[in-house]
Amino acid sequence: MGAIEEPPLKKQKTDELPAADKEQTTPNVVSTSADGQVQKEKKEKKDKKEKKEGKDKDKKEKKEKKDKDGKEKDAGGEKKEKKEKKEKTAGADGEVKKEKKDKSDKKKKKKKKK
C-alpha cells in the first residue's frame, strides 16, 4: 500500500503573513480609516442623541420633582391646587383679573430664569 506522506507544515515567522492575508490587509488599512471616520460620525450622532435624551430626562425629573413638592396631580393630569384656585375665582370678576395677573407674573419669572 502506497500511503502518500504529506510534508510537515512549516512554521511561519511572526512578521511574515501568507500571500492571501497580505492581499486582504492592504485594502482594509485604507478602508479602516474611512470606516473609522464613518464610525466617528456615527458615534458623534449617538452622543448628541444621548445628550438630548439626557436633557429631556433632566427636564422631566425636575418637573416631577416640582409636582411632588406639594402639588399632586389628579387623574386628569392637572394639578389639584390650580383646579381649586379656578373654582374659587370663577365667581367674582376682581378675583379673575388677579388670577390673570398672577399668570403673567409667572411667565415673566420664567423668562428671567432663561
N, CA, C and O atoms as CSV, one atom per row, in Angstrom:
chain,resi,resn,atom,element,x,y,z
A,1,MET,N,N,0.843,-1.169,0.000
A,1,MET,CA,C,0.000,0.000,0.000
A,1,MET,C,C,0.886,1.230,0.000
A,1,MET,O,O,1.816,1.377,0.794
A,2,GLY,N,N,0.563,2.060,-0.888
A,2,GLY,CA,C,1.398,3.247,-1.022
A,2,GLY,C,C,0.741,4.470,-0.400
A,2,GLY,O,O,-0.025,5.161,-1.071
A,3,ALA,N,N,1.018,4.746,0.846
A,3,ALA,CA,C,0.447,5.911,1.518
A,3,ALA,C,C,1.238,7.146,1.113
A,3,ALA,O,O,2.469,7.144,1.115
A,4,ILE,N,N,0.518,8.181,0.774
A,4,ILE,CA,C,1.181,9.426,0.387
A,4,ILE,C,C,1.471,10.208,1.666
A,4,ILE,O,O,0.571,10.517,2.448
A,5,GLU,N,N,2.711,10.509,1.848
A,5,GLU,CA,C,3.097,11.260,3.040
A,5,GLU,C,C,3.110,12.748,2.709
A,5,GLU,O,O,3.670,13.162,1.694
A,6,GLU,N,N,2.497,13.538,3.563
A,6,GLU,CA,C,2.495,14.983,3.360
A,6,GLU,C,C,3.696,15.563,4.080
A,6,GLU,O,O,4.059,15.096,5.160
A,7,PRO,N,N,4.304,16.558,3.503
A,7,PRO,CA,C,5.441,17.171,4.186
A,7,PRO,C,C,4.957,17.889,5.453
A,7,PRO,O,O,3.838,18.403,5.469
A,8,PRO,N,N,5.763,17.934,6.497
A,8,PRO,CA,C,5.344,18.613,7.718
A,8,PRO,C,C,5.093,20.105,7.449
A,8,PRO,O,O,5.762,20.712,6.613
A,9,LEU,N,N,4.134,20.680,8.161
A,9,LEU,CA,C,3.808,22.098,7.977
A,9,LEU,C,C,4.970,22.963,8.460
A,9,LEU,O,O,5.600,22.684,9.480
A,10,LYS,N,N,5.229,24.011,7.700
A,10,LYS,CA,C,6.295,24.931,8.079
A,10,LYS,C,C,5.762,25.910,9.123
A,10,LYS,O,O,4.607,26.333,9.084
A,11,LYS,N,N,6.629,26.242,10.036
A,11,LYS,CA,C,6.257,27.298,10.967
A,11,LYS,C,C,6.551,28.632,10.296
A,11,LYS,O,O,7.639,28.848,9.763
A,12,GLN,N,N,5.577,29.511,10.329
A,12,GLN,CA,C,5.782,30.803,9.693
A,12,GLN,C,C,6.415,31.764,10.689
A,12,GLN,O,O,6.190,31.684,11.897
A,13,LYS,N,N,7.198,32.654,10.155
A,13,LYS,CA,C,7.782,33.682,11.001
A,13,LYS,C,C,6.657,34.654,11.383
A,13,LYS,O,O,5.715,34.858,10.618
A,14,THR,N,N,6.769,35.237,12.554
A,14,THR,CA,C,5.692,36.098,13.037
A,14,THR,C,C,5.525,37.354,12.202
A,14,THR,O,O,4.415,37.876,12.099
A,15,ASP,N,N,6.599,37.853,11.604
A,15,ASP,CA,C,6.488,39.065,10.810
A,15,ASP,C,C,6.052,38.781,9.374
A,15,ASP,O,O,5.789,39.713,8.614
A,16,GLU,N,N,5.972,37.513,8.995
A,16,GLU,CA,C,5.558,37.149,7.650
A,16,GLU,C,C,4.109,36.679,7.656
A,16,GLU,O,O,3.706,35.881,8.503
A,17,LEU,N,N,3.352,37.169,6.727
A,17,LEU,CA,C,1.980,36.725,6.577
A,17,LEU,C,C,1.845,35.977,5.265
A,17,LEU,O,O,2.574,36.272,4.319
A,18,PRO,N,N,0.947,35.031,5.181
A,18,PRO,CA,C,0.734,34.363,3.897
A,18,PRO,C,C,0.239,35.363,2.855
A,18,PRO,O,O,-0.305,36.409,3.209
A,19,ALA,N,N,0.420,35.052,1.590
A,19,ALA,CA,C,0.066,35.961,0.496
A,19,ALA,C,C,-1.400,36.355,0.546
A,19,ALA,O,O,-1.728,37.510,0.275
A,20,ALA,N,N,-2.288,35.433,0.882
A,20,ALA,CA,C,-3.718,35.743,0.925
A,20,ALA,C,C,-4.005,36.807,1.979
A,20,ALA,O,O,-4.811,37.708,1.747
A,21,ASP,N,N,-3.358,36.710,3.126
A,21,ASP,CA,C,-3.570,37.698,4.186
A,21,ASP,C,C,-3.025,39.060,3.787
A,21,ASP,O,O,-3.627,40.087,4.101
A,22,LYS,N,N,-1.897,39.077,3.100
A,22,LYS,CA,C,-1.323,40.357,2.679
A,22,LYS,C,C,-2.279,41.092,1.749
A,22,LYS,O,O,-2.451,42.306,1.859
A,23,GLU,N,N,-2.895,40.361,0.843
A,23,GLU,CA,C,-3.824,40.992,-0.088
A,23,GLU,C,C,-5.033,41.562,0.648
A,23,GLU,O,O,-5.563,42.601,0.253
A,24,GLN,N,N,-5.467,40.908,1.693
A,24,GLN,CA,C,-6.645,41.369,2.423
A,24,GLN,C,C,-6.322,42.545,3.331
A,24,GLN,O,O,-7.162,43.426,3.509
A,25,THR,N,N,-5.153,42.580,3.897
A,25,THR,CA,C,-4.850,43.648,4.853
A,25,THR,C,C,-4.654,44.988,4.173
A,25,THR,O,O,-5.006,46.016,4.751
A,26,THR,N,N,-4.112,45.016,2.979
A,26,THR,CA,C,-3.856,46.282,2.320
A,26,THR,C,C,-5.138,47.081,2.090
A,26,THR,O,O,-5.177,48.255,2.458
A,27,PRO,N,N,-6.190,46.506,1.499
A,27,PRO,CA,C,-7.417,47.301,1.339
A,27,PRO,C,C,-8.054,47.659,2.679
A,27,PRO,O,O,-8.650,48.728,2.810
A,28,ASN,N,N,-7.936,46.781,3.674
A,28,ASN,CA,C,-8.539,47.061,4.964
A,28,ASN,C,C,-7.907,48.280,5.623
A,28,ASN,O,O,-8.587,49.053,6.297
A,29,VAL,N,N,-6.615,48.444,5.427
A,29,VAL,CA,C,-5.947,49.597,6.021
A,29,VAL,C,C,-6.536,50.877,5.453
A,29,VAL,O,O,-6.796,51.830,6.188
A,30,VAL,N,N,-6.745,50.895,4.149
A,30,VAL,CA,C,-7.313,52.074,3.503
A,30,VAL,C,C,-8.746,52.281,3.964
A,30,VAL,O,O,-9.138,53.395,4.311
A,31,SER,N,N,-9.536,51.199,3.968
A,31,SER,CA,C,-10.942,51.332,4.322
A,31,SER,C,C,-11.116,51.546,5.826
A,31,SER,O,O,-12.127,52.099,6.260
A,32,THR,N,N,-10.144,51.115,6.614
A,32,THR,CA,C,-10.267,51.299,8.057
A,32,THR,C,C,-10.326,52.784,8.390
A,32,THR,O,O,-11.115,53.204,9.236
A,33,SER,N,N,-9.498,53.570,7.731
A,33,SER,CA,C,-9.535,54.997,8.021
A,33,SER,C,C,-10.873,55.592,7.599
A,33,SER,O,O,-11.431,56.433,8.303
A,34,ALA,N,N,-11.382,55.160,6.462
A,34,ALA,CA,C,-12.699,55.644,6.023
A,34,ALA,C,C,-13.775,55.135,6.962
A,34,ALA,O,O,-14.665,55.884,7.365
A,35,ASP,N,N,-13.691,53.838,7.315
A,35,ASP,CA,C,-14.662,53.281,8.254
A,35,ASP,C,C,-14.543,53.981,9.598
A,35,ASP,O,O,-15.542,54.247,10.266
A,36,GLY,N,N,-13.320,54.271,9.980
A,36,GLY,CA,C,-13.099,54.964,11.250
A,36,GLY,C,C,-13.778,56.313,11.262
A,36,GLY,O,O,-14.349,56.718,12.274
A,37,GLN,N,N,-13.721,57.014,10.139
A,37,GLN,CA,C,-14.376,58.316,10.033
A,37,GLN,C,C,-15.886,58.143,10.136
A,37,GLN,O,O,-16.563,58.900,10.832
A,38,VAL,N,N,-16.404,57.140,9.436
A,38,VAL,CA,C,-17.841,56.881,9.475
A,38,VAL,C,C,-18.257,56.525,10.897
A,38,VAL,O,O,-19.268,57.013,11.402
A,39,GLN,N,N,-17.457,55.658,11.540
A,39,GLN,CA,C,-17.766,55.265,12.910
A,39,GLN,C,C,-17.710,56.461,13.843
A,39,GLN,O,O,-18.526,56.581,14.758
A,40,LYS,N,N,-16.757,57.338,13.616
A,40,LYS,CA,C,-16.633,58.535,14.451
A,40,LYS,C,C,-17.875,59.406,14.304
A,40,LYS,O,O,-18.405,59.916,15.291
A,41,GLU,N,N,-18.338,59.574,13.054
A,41,GLU,CA,C,-19.536,60.379,12.813
A,41,GLU,C,C,-20.757,59.741,13.465
A,41,GLU,O,O,-21.585,60.430,14.061
A,42,LYS,N,N,-20.862,58.411,13.348
A,42,LYS,CA,C,-21.989,57.722,13.977
A,42,LYS,C,C,-21.933,57.902,15.483
A,42,LYS,O,O,-22.963,58.109,16.124
A,43,LYS,N,N,-20.738,57.825,16.051
A,43,LYS,CA,C,-20.585,57.980,17.494
A,43,LYS,C,C,-20.993,59.392,17.918
A,43,LYS,O,O,-21.659,59.572,18.937
A,44,GLU,N,N,-20.589,60.392,17.129
A,44,GLU,CA,C,-20.956,61.769,17.439
A,44,GLU,C,C,-22.468,61.950,17.413
A,44,GLU,O,O,-23.035,62.599,18.293
A,45,LYS,N,N,-23.124,61.374,16.403
A,45,LYS,CA,C,-24.578,61.466,16.324
A,45,LYS,C,C,-25.225,60.795,17.528
A,45,LYS,O,O,-26.174,61.314,18.115
A,46,LYS,N,N,-24.693,59.635,17.880
A,46,LYS,CA,C,-25.225,58.895,19.025
A,46,LYS,C,C,-25.037,59.699,20.312
A,46,LYS,O,O,-25.937,59.766,21.149
A,47,ASP,N,N,-23.849,60.314,20.462
A,47,ASP,CA,C,-23.583,61.124,21.644
A,47,ASP,C,C,-24.537,62.310,21.729
A,47,ASP,O,O,-25.046,62.633,22.802
A,48,LYS,N,N,-24.778,62.962,20.576
A,48,LYS,CA,C,-25.714,64.085,20.558
A,48,LYS,C,C,-27.110,63.638,20.972
A,48,LYS,O,O,-27.792,64.314,21.743
A,49,LYS,N,N,-27.523,62.484,20.444
A,49,LYS,CA,C,-28.848,61.962,20.755
A,49,LYS,C,C,-28.951,61.639,22.246
A,49,LYS,O,O,-29.945,61.967,22.893
A,50,GLU,N,N,-27.914,60.992,22.783
A,50,GLU,CA,C,-27.920,60.654,24.209
A,50,GLU,C,C,-27.921,61.914,25.064
A,50,GLU,O,O,-28.585,61.969,26.099
A,51,LYS,N,N,-27.178,62.920,24.631
A,51,LYS,CA,C,-27.128,64.176,25.369
A,51,LYS,C,C,-28.505,64.833,25.386
A,51,LYS,O,O,-28.960,65.324,26.419
A,52,LYS,N,N,-29.163,64.834,24.220
A,52,LYS,CA,C,-30.507,65.412,24.123
A,52,LYS,C,C,-31.484,64.651,25.013
A,52,LYS,O,O,-32.287,65.247,25.730
A,53,GLU,N,N,-31.397,63.298,24.953
A,53,GLU,CA,C,-32.272,62.477,25.783
A,53,GLU,C,C,-32.000,62.746,27.262
A,53,GLU,O,O,-32.920,62.757,28.080
A,54,GLY,N,N,-30.735,62.961,27.591
A,54,GLY,CA,C,-30.370,63.264,28.968
A,54,GLY,C,C,-30.985,64.569,29.435
A,54,GLY,O,O,-31.478,64.671,30.559
A,55,LYS,N,N,-30.952,65.579,28.551
A,55,LYS,CA,C,-31.556,66.869,28.888
A,55,LYS,C,C,-33.060,66.722,29.074
A,55,LYS,O,O,-33.636,67.251,30.024
A,56,ASP,N,N,-33.685,65.995,28.151
A,56,ASP,CA,C,-35.126,65.768,28.249
A,56,ASP,C,C,-35.462,65.048,29.546
A,56,ASP,O,O,-36.446,65.371,30.210
A,57,LYS,N,N,-34.643,64.080,29.896
A,57,LYS,CA,C,-34.862,63.306,31.119
A,57,LYS,C,C,-34.712,64.215,32.340
A,57,LYS,O,O,-35.491,64.126,33.289
A,58,ASP,N,N,-33.685,65.105,32.305
A,58,ASP,CA,C,-33.488,66.028,33.412
A,58,ASP,C,C,-34.684,66.957,33.572
A,58,ASP,O,O,-35.139,67.207,34.688
A,59,LYS,N,N,-35.193,67.468,32.449
A,59,LYS,CA,C,-36.359,68.350,32.498
A,59,LYS,C,C,-37.557,67.619,33.093
A,59,LYS,O,O,-38.293,68.167,33.914
A,60,LYS,N,N,-37.736,66.381,32.665
A,60,LYS,CA,C,-38.867,65.585,33.142
A,60,LYS,C,C,-38.729,65.333,34.648
A,60,LYS,O,O,-39.707,65.427,35.389
A,61,GLU,N,N,-37.503,65.010,35.094
A,61,GLU,CA,C,-37.272,64.768,36.514
A,61,GLU,C,C,-37.530,66.038,37.332
A,61,GLU,O,O,-38.116,65.973,38.413
A,62,LYS,N,N,-37.095,67.184,36.817
A,62,LYS,CA,C,-37.337,68.441,37.527
A,62,LYS,C,C,-38.836,68.715,37.638
A,62,LYS,O,O,-39.325,69.150,38.680
A,63,LYS,N,N,-39.552,68.451,36.548
A,63,LYS,CA,C,-40.995,68.671,36.550
A,63,LYS,C,C,-41.671,67.748,37.552
A,63,LYS,O,O,-42.550,68.175,38.301
A,64,GLU,N,N,-41.260,66.475,37.568
A,64,GLU,CA,C,-41.831,65.522,38.520
A,64,GLU,C,C,-41.511,65.936,39.947
A,64,GLU,O,O,-42.340,65.796,40.845
A,65,LYS,N,N,-40.301,66.447,40.148
A,65,LYS,CA,C,-39.899,66.882,41.486
A,65,LYS,C,C,-40.784,68.039,41.946
A,65,LYS,O,O,-41.212,68.079,43.099
A,66,LYS,N,N,-41.054,68.972,41.046
A,66,LYS,CA,C,-41.934,70.087,41.382
A,66,LYS,C,C,-43.324,69.575,41.738
A,66,LYS,O,O,-43.952,70.055,42.681
A,67,ASP,N,N,-43.792,68.604,40.980
A,67,ASP,CA,C,-45.119,68.048,41.235
A,67,ASP,C,C,-45.173,67.367,42.596
A,67,ASP,O,O,-46.196,67.417,43.279
A,68,LYS,N,N,-44.085,66.737,42.987
A,68,LYS,CA,C,-44.045,66.034,44.274
A,68,LYS,C,C,-43.988,67.011,45.451
A,68,LYS,O,O,-44.351,66.655,46.572
A,69,ASP,N,N,-43.540,68.220,45.202
A,69,ASP,CA,C,-43.395,69.207,46.267
A,69,ASP,C,C,-44.736,69.842,46.641
A,69,ASP,O,O,-44.884,71.064,46.598
A,70,GLY,N,N,-45.697,69.016,47.002
A,70,GLY,CA,C,-46.976,69.529,47.476
A,70,GLY,C,C,-47.994,69.804,46.394
A,70,GLY,O,O,-49.099,70.254,46.696
A,71,LYS,N,N,-47.662,69.551,45.161
A,71,LYS,CA,C,-48.609,69.799,44.074
A,71,LYS,C,C,-48.900,68.475,43.393
A,71,LYS,O,O,-48.372,68.198,42.316
A,72,GLU,N,N,-49.721,67.670,44.002
A,72,GLU,CA,C,-50.026,66.359,43.449
A,72,GLU,C,C,-50.963,66.505,42.251
A,72,GLU,O,O,-51.814,67.394,42.209
A,73,LYS,N,N,-50.785,65.622,41.292
A,73,LYS,CA,C,-51.654,65.649,40.111
A,73,LYS,C,C,-52.840,64.725,40.341
A,73,LYS,O,O,-52.712,63.678,40.976
A,74,ASP,N,N,-53.993,65.121,39.820
A,74,ASP,CA,C,-55.149,64.229,39.877
A,74,ASP,C,C,-55.154,63.355,38.622
A,74,ASP,O,O,-54.221,63.415,37.820
A,75,ALA,N,N,-56.176,62.563,38.454
A,75,ALA,CA,C,-56.231,61.613,37.338
A,75,ALA,C,C,-56.203,62.320,35.986
A,75,ALA,O,O,-55.689,61.761,35.017
A,76,GLY,N,N,-56.732,63.512,35.898
A,76,GLY,CA,C,-56.763,64.257,34.643
A,76,GLY,C,C,-55.428,64.854,34.271
A,76,GLY,O,O,-55.265,65.337,33.151
A,77,GLY,N,N,-54.467,64.834,35.175
A,77,GLY,CA,C,-53.151,65.365,34.886
A,77,GLY,C,C,-52.985,66.804,35.333
A,77,GLY,O,O,-51.872,67.329,35.330
A,78,GLU,N,N,-54.079,67.448,35.717
A,78,GLU,CA,C,-53.965,68.830,36.195
A,78,GLU,C,C,-53.580,68.813,37.664
A,78,GLU,O,O,-53.901,67.879,38.398
A,79,LYS,N,N,-52.899,69.843,38.067
A,79,LYS,CA,C,-52.518,69.930,39.469
A,79,LYS,C,C,-53.747,70.306,40.291
A,79,LYS,O,O,-54.547,71.147,39.881
A,80,LYS,N,N,-53.886,69.680,41.441
A,80,LYS,CA,C,-55.073,69.902,42.270
A,80,LYS,C,C,-55.163,71.354,42.718
A,80,LYS,O,O,-56.254,71.923,42.755
A,81,GLU,N,N,-54.033,71.954,43.058
A,81,GLU,CA,C,-54.052,73.338,43.534
A,81,GLU,C,C,-54.644,74.274,42.497
A,81,GLU,O,O,-55.490,75.109,42.817
A,82,LYS,N,N,-54.201,74.136,41.253
A,82,LYS,CA,C,-54.705,75.007,40.194
A,82,LYS,C,C,-56.207,74.832,40.020
A,82,LYS,O,O,-56.931,75.812,39.844
A,83,LYS,N,N,-56.672,73.610,40.067
A,83,LYS,CA,C,-58.092,73.335,39.873
A,83,LYS,C,C,-58.910,74.010,40.978
A,83,LYS,O,O,-59.962,74.590,40.711
A,84,GLU,N,N,-58.425,73.932,42.212
A,84,GLU,CA,C,-59.125,74.568,43.328
A,84,GLU,C,C,-59.141,76.077,43.167
A,84,GLU,O,O,-60.156,76.708,43.460
A,85,LYS,N,N,-58.056,76.671,42.715
A,85,LYS,CA,C,-57.996,78.112,42.514
A,85,LYS,C,C,-59.030,78.555,41.492
A,85,LYS,O,O,-59.710,79.563,41.687
A,86,LYS,N,N,-59.149,77.811,40.414
A,86,LYS,CA,C,-60.096,78.176,39.366
A,86,LYS,C,C,-61.524,78.140,39.902
A,86,LYS,O,O,-62.339,78.992,39.550
A,87,GLU,N,N,-61.826,77.179,40.733
A,87,GLU,CA,C,-63.162,77.093,41.293
A,87,GLU,C,C,-63.443,78.275,42.225
A,87,GLU,O,O,-64.560,78.793,42.245
A,88,LYS,N,N,-62.473,78.689,42.970
A,88,LYS,CA,C,-62.663,79.798,43.901
A,88,LYS,C,C,-62.816,81.126,43.170
A,88,LYS,O,O,-63.634,81.960,43.558
A,89,THR,N,N,-62.025,81.326,42.108
A,89,THR,CA,C,-62.001,82.628,41.447
A,89,THR,C,C,-62.992,82.764,40.305
A,89,THR,O,O,-63.075,83.829,39.694
A,90,ALA,N,N,-63.729,81.739,40.008
A,90,ALA,CA,C,-64.636,81.791,38.862
A,90,ALA,C,C,-65.798,82.749,39.074
A,90,ALA,O,O,-66.341,83.254,38.092
A,91,GLY,N,N,-66.208,83.026,40.318
A,91,GLY,CA,C,-67.400,83.813,40.575
A,91,GLY,C,C,-67.217,85.319,40.461
A,91,GLY,O,O,-68.058,85.984,39.855
A,92,ALA,N,N,-66.169,85.872,41.010
A,92,ALA,CA,C,-66.023,87.330,41.072
A,92,ALA,C,C,-65.041,87.824,40.009
A,92,ALA,O,O,-63.991,87.224,39.780
A,93,ASP,N,N,-65.415,88.947,39.359
A,93,ASP,CA,C,-64.560,89.483,38.293
A,93,ASP,C,C,-63.213,89.958,38.825
A,93,ASP,O,O,-62.191,89.785,38.161
A,94,GLY,N,N,-63.199,90.543,39.989
A,94,GLY,CA,C,-61.954,91.044,40.573
A,94,GLY,C,C,-60.944,89.932,40.805
A,94,GLY,O,O,-59.749,90.104,40.568
A,95,GLU,N,N,-61.430,88.804,41.266
A,95,GLU,CA,C,-60.526,87.688,41.540
A,95,GLU,C,C,-60.010,87.059,40.242
A,95,GLU,O,O,-58.884,86.562,40.201
A,96,VAL,N,N,-60.824,87.079,39.189
A,96,VAL,CA,C,-60.394,86.536,37.900
A,96,VAL,C,C,-59.257,87.388,37.349
A,96,VAL,O,O,-58.276,86.855,36.830
A,97,LYS,N,N,-59.381,88.702,37.459
A,97,LYS,CA,C,-58.321,89.600,36.998
A,97,LYS,C,C,-57.028,89.346,37.775
A,97,LYS,O,O,-55.937,89.367,37.205
A,98,LYS,N,N,-57.161,89.109,39.059
A,98,LYS,CA,C,-55.987,88.843,39.891
A,98,LYS,C,C,-55.305,87.561,39.420
A,98,LYS,O,O,-54.078,87.496,39.354
A,99,GLU,N,N,-56.094,86.551,39.095
A,99,GLU,CA,C,-55.533,85.278,38.627
A,99,GLU,C,C,-54.779,85.479,37.313
A,99,GLU,O,O,-53.701,84.919,37.116
A,100,LYS,N,N,-55.354,86.283,36.415
A,100,LYS,CA,C,-54.689,86.555,35.142
A,100,LYS,C,C,-53.365,87.267,35.373
A,100,LYS,O,O,-52.378,86.984,34.695
A,101,LYS,N,N,-53.342,88.180,36.318
A,101,LYS,CA,C,-52.115,88.904,36.636
A,101,LYS,C,C,-51.076,87.943,37.193
A,101,LYS,O,O,-49.898,88.042,36.853
A,102,ASP,N,N,-51.497,87.015,38.043
A,102,ASP,CA,C,-50.586,86.026,38.604
A,102,ASP,C,C,-49.952,85.186,37.492
A,102,ASP,O,O,-48.760,84.883,37.543
A,103,LYS,N,N,-50.739,84.817,36.504
A,103,LYS,CA,C,-50.218,84.017,35.394
A,103,LYS,C,C,-49.177,84.804,34.612
A,103,LYS,O,O,-48.146,84.253,34.228
A,104,SER,N,N,-49.438,86.096,34.369
A,104,SER,CA,C,-48.476,86.904,33.624
A,104,SER,C,C,-47.189,87.084,34.431
A,104,SER,O,O,-46.099,87.124,33.859
A,105,ASP,N,N,-47.307,87.193,35.749
A,105,ASP,CA,C,-46.125,87.302,36.597
A,105,ASP,C,C,-45.282,86.028,36.516
A,105,ASP,O,O,-44.053,86.092,36.478
A,106,LYS,N,N,-45.940,84.885,36.491
A,106,LYS,CA,C,-45.226,83.613,36.384
A,106,LYS,C,C,-44.484,83.532,35.058
A,106,LYS,O,O,-43.355,83.043,35.010
A,107,LYS,N,N,-45.103,84.004,33.986
A,107,LYS,CA,C,-44.458,83.977,32.676
A,107,LYS,C,C,-43.220,84.866,32.675
A,107,LYS,O,O,-42.191,84.499,32.107
A,108,LYS,N,N,-43.314,86.024,33.302
A,108,LYS,CA,C,-42.183,86.934,33.368
A,108,LYS,C,C,-41.032,86.304,34.155
A,108,LYS,O,O,-39.867,86.453,33.785
A,109,LYS,N,N,-41.360,85.603,35.238
A,109,LYS,CA,C,-40.327,84.947,36.036
A,109,LYS,C,C,-39.624,83.862,35.238
A,109,LYS,O,O,-38.406,83.707,35.335
A,110,LYS,N,N,-40.385,83.108,34.446
A,110,LYS,CA,C,-39.793,82.056,33.612
A,110,LYS,C,C,-38.825,82.653,32.603
A,110,LYS,O,O,-37.748,82.102,32.373
A,111,LYS,N,N,-39.204,83.782,31.995
A,111,LYS,CA,C,-38.334,84.422,31.012
A,111,LYS,C,C,-37.042,84.894,31.661
A,111,LYS,O,O,-35.972,84.778,31.064
A,112,LYS,N,N,-37.128,85.423,32.875
A,112,LYS,CA,C,-35.939,85.893,33.572
A,112,LYS,C,C,-34.992,84.744,33.899
A,112,LYS,O,O,-33.774,84.913,33.851
A,113,LYS,N,N,-35.541,83.580,34.230
A,113,LYS,CA,C,-34.711,82.411,34.546
A,113,LYS,C,C,-33.914,81.943,33.345
A,113,LYS,O,O,-32.776,81.496,33.488
A,114,LYS,N,N,-34.500,82.041,32.168
A,114,LYS,CA,C,-33.817,81.590,30.948
A,114,LYS,C,C,-32.670,82.521,30.679
A,114,LYS,O,O,-31.946,82.341,29.700
